[in-house]
């Protein structure tokens, strides 16, 4: 496996074909997370807040705004479904485009989009299978979190210790399982797109390839982690050049109570938001291309020539 060649070539392909940044940004292979925090204060007289009163207020507000909550829930669900389908299209488009550029064949955004649309429902079903495989672990984790919160509210020391022990045991089993699912996701999706497999055969193909090339797969994964760390450090240093002066200027405006603070914040957002999207798109394109190149080489005894075709070209567009 030419590991360093895969790294450099993934950067070169991503930089030379910048339309990959757009579709990779919506592909969502990197995944995301949400952080929730809860801060419980006390009343002015030092007593804890009245939980029953808070519950009554929340119940009353929910009862008075049922229609609004239903509308927002429907909009959120439709948006979630739309983004899920768009992500499936963009993942197929990004994988296929990276493979075509790796084979040094002419390819572009229109071809990539048509390829993504052609494999859209396969990727949708494949992603649903991945979600189904990860759902039991998520439910166990959610159950432990709820149990821990209940134990803390009841001030039960034994139950808290039990929840912590169970959480550690779940982490011992769950972390390797999550890593395994991430391998299935990356390899199976590429098998579905490049080898024209259906969702379940693509999942089986990813499992068999991981089992067959476990050592190479783990090295590819470790190299990707190292590259991500180095890239994160470089980007942090690069962004600091822009963020530190902006922070100092903003602090000066706050200290002087200048009226220019609001325009300054708006201008900063107009600069930083597009910049973050561009950087995020490039990182997503490089990561997706890296795994596509690795997939094309994992099952071979030698590094192939870049012009060797492993999959048929996309169908010709009809006039």
Steps between C-alpha positions, in 0.01 A plus 500: 500500500651836396369683806688825448405504132133468597533799733675727251280391211182565701619854573596555136168373361300705752697816424492462122126426483339755728141400416567207732496746789135580437363148472725362775375768738146359472602133486530487877750216520682658788192497710408758764394533854299716726615616840245565767567668831282551803565760767289494814508812713344598830249761596590827666445363847736206443229239468483273194236584242152354531510206257125447512437864411740477205329184379162673526625798297647275232180294480288813472719646225491175303122478529461859377730452197412153372435619144831688483691198632336269245581737213862537611532122542366437148732763351797356690414146385467605135827690519671199657369267228605745228852532639523123539412445134727785387783348702445165328519663156812698590674198651453297183608797291813564706609136507449453128672827412804417715531157336474648151764763572720233656472308171588827318183505296318826417221564747306797629222621728218409260630144459549472876146617573349253252705220655382600847136505392542154341618349832285719727252239624769237545697737724181595686426134577864439586506790745179377659665162553795671670259696721317178588828333597595792722156549656532234777823659625338845496199373696724340761698823535181707529365260762819534705485879477137504616580255778794712614287815507229324699761364743648847551157654557419230755847539655553124486872433534474131419302563184746768388793261542308231311426738211865605480619138494247409233606806296865390514405149390290643218795717391730196491260323265349802327813683383632206291149445365471864393837474325380183328184677382709790366700252291180341372364843413806610302571171324141396443399834349790483256412143409143613428614788278808356326401133478130566437378290795172525684489614862524164680763346264701823535490463879615138471773604257627761746507243782685242292752754375565617856549143619722414204715813521475580870862606540497727197163644598619587850813665360290701255280609792800595719658697216172687450497590872857630484420702188190645669701604807774665293245670276308624804814652651590671173149636456487618862823696449370640172166607647672653802659753264148626421321437827747658743493847336119479472473405867728784609313751285165378636627520858611856435158595363327342801732683741431836334129423454530600138194505274708322235481174695188367325627569144833350601332178621290478183807555281694238696220248454484573127871422476531207739190301397597465131860436600398221737278344232785505247745346745242242611424409140866444419556286809190292422609456138850393601369251757249346261756482219755343733265214589394454138863466390570263788198285412619467140834364623410296808400185316802489270837342558677794334443868447307536174579743226282808516351433159370153585121481495328319786145605429302579187472866406173675583222466245498741210262789540214499256422811305 
